[in-house]
Amino acid sequence: MKKLFNKYLHFVLVSFSIFICSCQNSNFQEIKTMIKDDNYWKDKLTEEEYYILRQKGTERPFTGKYDKHFAEGIYVCAACENVLFDSETKFDAHCGWPSFDQAKEGSVKYVKDTSYGMQRVEVICANCDGHLGHVFDDGPQETTGMRYCINSISMKFIPKS
């Protein structure tokens, strides 16, 4: 009886191990397809978009196509089209970059940025981790008090239809 039990236990353990390995492998494949490598982004994005979104660059102030743009619609990530901002939250901060007082809920993540000897909060796309810009607490006090200072190149505009 003990010998039969040991064979049964061995069979169960081997079967369980194979099951776990196959699950991990499928999860690994799923994760691998979600994470895009550098070559993927170089093929998908223009040189400017790649510089801003993947290398955390910054466009020159007052040069972006959305700085003085105030049409109704939504702004999406230029890399993955994740909805980021509503035009109703856009305002002119006179800083040279498109400014918003609020991001769409869950659309962005915040990362501490100490580059260039400064203490800032970087804003990245919650879907693809693309660099969008920075957020500051000097925005309109009558709304959120926040100023999302975002690179035009990191976004695309979809007009309200």
C-alpha positions, 0 to 999 in steps of 0.5 A: 500500500505504501509503495502505491501511495508513493507512486501516486504522490510522485505522479501528482507532484510531477503533474503539478510541476509540469502544470506550474511550468506551463503556466509560468511559460504562458505568463512569461509569453504574455508578459513578453508581448506586453513589454516592447523592446527598443527595436519595436519603439525605433520602428514604430516612432519617429526620431523625435517621438523616440527621443521624447517618449523613450529617452525622456527628452524635452522639446524646445519651449513654444515649438510644440503643435499643441502649446496654443491648441484649444480645440475640443477633443482628447489627447492620447499617447503618441506611442500607444494611443492611451487616452491621457487628457481631455481638452476641458482640462487644458489651459495656457500656462505661458510656459511653452508647453501644453498644460493641463490641470488634470489627467484622465484617471489611471492614465498616467504614472508618476516617477520621482525625477532628480535629473539635472540637479532638480526635484521634479515629478515625471509623468509617464503613460500608464500603458506603455511607460512613455515619457510625457513631461512633468507635473508641478503644483503651480497650476490654477488654484480654482481647479486642481492646483496642478500643472501637467507640463507635457511635450506636444510630441508625446501626444496626438489630438483626437477632435470631438466629433 
